[in-house]
Each structure stands twice: as structure tokens, then as C-alpha cells.
């Protein structure tokens, strides 16, 4: 754990964090930015399957939004991961992912993690492949949504990463 991680609290998001999560996502430069309203809803309706990293003063400096797939109740789909520029490169995203999956492994029996990554997003590729390696879980990849499915102009394909099965002791 780095000094930056030691000063952070991994917590559940609250509705009052929605604006900060929207700003962090907007400032990331890589995420598809959702409406500010959606981040407020996410912090209300999916707080249990999401996580926020807080600095010593309680301000959000990173987040993961996710949900349990209705058809696969032991699978966490990670929607977005973002870290404030001042905190990048210190393992904050990995700490968020480890903390969230440990919480959900214990509470919900999560056995696998899914996420989608666009080709060339090396930071996300590294985050999820290193997570799989730390937890001894295999990774499979396949195109989930091809470019032609997106109605709002050019969009890279979204590649589905499936990580699992996680063993009960590996998700902490």
C-alpha cells in the first residue's frame, strides 16, 4: 500500500457524492460521460455495488460504479472506474476494485467480475488483468458491443473482460 492509499478511505458512495463523481468522470478524458443525473441515481440506487475513495477531508478522489447482473447474481459488472488526476498512479483504482469485490464477495457471494474496455485503453487493461493475476483468476475477452451498434456516431467496440471464477479467499 502506498502512502496515497494509506490516507484514503474506501467507502460506499452517497447521493451527495454524485456531483464529484460526475466531475472525476468528466476530467478523466477517457470515460463516456453520463448525465450528472445518472451519477446521482447511481449513488442512490447502486451504492451497495459501487465504491468511492475519500481523501482525509472526506472528498471523493476516485470511484467505481457497478451492479450485480440480474441474470448472473454472482457477477459484478464494473461500469466505470475513475481517479482524480492528482491521485493517479498510486494504486487507488486497484484498492477500490479489491475493496469493492471483497465487500461483495462476503455479502453477495460474487464469484466473477465483468467489465468492458475499448481497445487501446491500456490503463483499464492493466487494472483488470493485474486484478485477475492478484486473485489467481482467469481472464477471457470477447467483443460485447461492436462499433456498429452505437447510434451516436463513431464508437470503438466494447470488449467484455470476464474475470473468474474468484475463489472465496481471493476476493480480498
N, C-alpha and C positions, 0 to 999 in steps of 0.2 A: 504494500500500500504506500503510495506516495504521500508527501506532505499535503498536497492539494486534496487527496482523498480523505486524509485523516481529519481535515477541517470540515468535511461535508457530512450532511445527514441525508440518508436515502429514506424517503418518506412517501406517503400517498399524496397525490395532488388534491387540492381543494379548489372549489369554484373560484375563489379569489386569485388563484394562480393562473387562470385561463389567459389573461392578457399577457403575462410574462412568457407563457409557453408559446403563444402566437408570435411574440417578438423574437424569441430564440429561434423558432422555425423560420421566420421571415429572414432573419440575419444569417441563417446557415448558408444561404446561397445554393443549396443543393436539393432541399426538400420541395415537393409540391406543396405550396402554401394553401391551407384550407381557410375558410372564413373564420374570423375571430369568434363568431358564434359557435362554430363547431368545437373550438378549443374549450369554451365554457361548458358546453354539453359534455365533452369528453371528461372534463374534470369532475362533473357531477355524476354521470352515468357509468363511466368506466374507471373511476378512481381505484377500484379494487384490483384492476388488472393493469394498472399503469403505475409509474413511479416518477418521482421528482427528486433531483439532488438540490439540497439547500446549502447555501453558504452560511457562515457563522451568524449572520444577521437575519437568517430565515428566507432570504430571497432565492427564488429558483434560478439555478445556473445550468440546468440540464434536465432532460426528461425522456421518458419512454412512454408512448401510448400503445396500448394493446388490448386485446379482448380474447376471451375463450371462444373458440369456434363452436357454434351451436350444434353442428353435425359431428364435431370431434371434441367432446368436452374435456379431453385430456391434452388438448393442443392450444398453446398460446400463440396467437398471431400478433407479431410485433408490427404496429402500424408505422410509427415514426420514432426516430431517435435523434436528438439534437443536444448539443452542448454549446454554451456561450463561448465565444471566441477566446475570451480570457482564460478559460479553463480547459481548452482542448489540449490534447497531447499528454494528459496526466492520468489517463485511465478512468475518467469519470463515466464514460459510456459503458465500459466493461463492468464497473462497480454497480451501475444502475441495472444492467442486464442480469448480473449474478444475483443482486439483491431481490429483484423482482421475481426471477424464476425460483429462488429459494423460498420466498414467501408463498408463491403459487404452488410449488411442489408440495409444501407442507399443508396448505389449506385446501387445495383443489386437486391434488394428485396429478399435476401437469407432468406429462411424460415426453412431450416433444414441443419444439419451438419452430414456428414458420415465420418467414419474412420475405418480402420481395425487394430486390435490388436491381437497379438499372445497370447495364454493362458500363464499366469504367468507373463505378463508384467504389474505388479501392478502399476508402476508409470503412465503409459498411462491410465490404467483403472481408476485410481483416478482422473487424469486430466480431462477426458471426462465425468465421472459420476458427478464430482463436478461442471463442467461447466453446465451440464444439470440441476442440482439442483439449481445453482445460477440463471438460466434463466427460471426456472419453466417448463422445457420441459421433456417429457417422453423419455426413452431410450429403444430401442429394440435391441436384439442381435441375430445373426444367423451366421452360418458358411458360408462365402462367397466363399473361396477357400480352399478345403480340401487338406491335405498333398500330396495326390497322384497326384495332378495337377502340382506340381512343378517339372520341368525337371532336375534341377541341384542338385539332392541329397536330403537328408532328410531336410524337412522344416516343421515347425509346421503349423497347419491350421491358416488361417487368419479369424478372427471373425469380421463381419461387425457390427459396432455400428451405429445405426440411432438415431439421437437426433432431436426431433422436433415434432410438429411444434413449431418454435420460434415465439413469438408474436413480433410485430414491436418494442415495447418498451423493450423487454427482451434481445435484442442483443447488448446491450451497457454496 
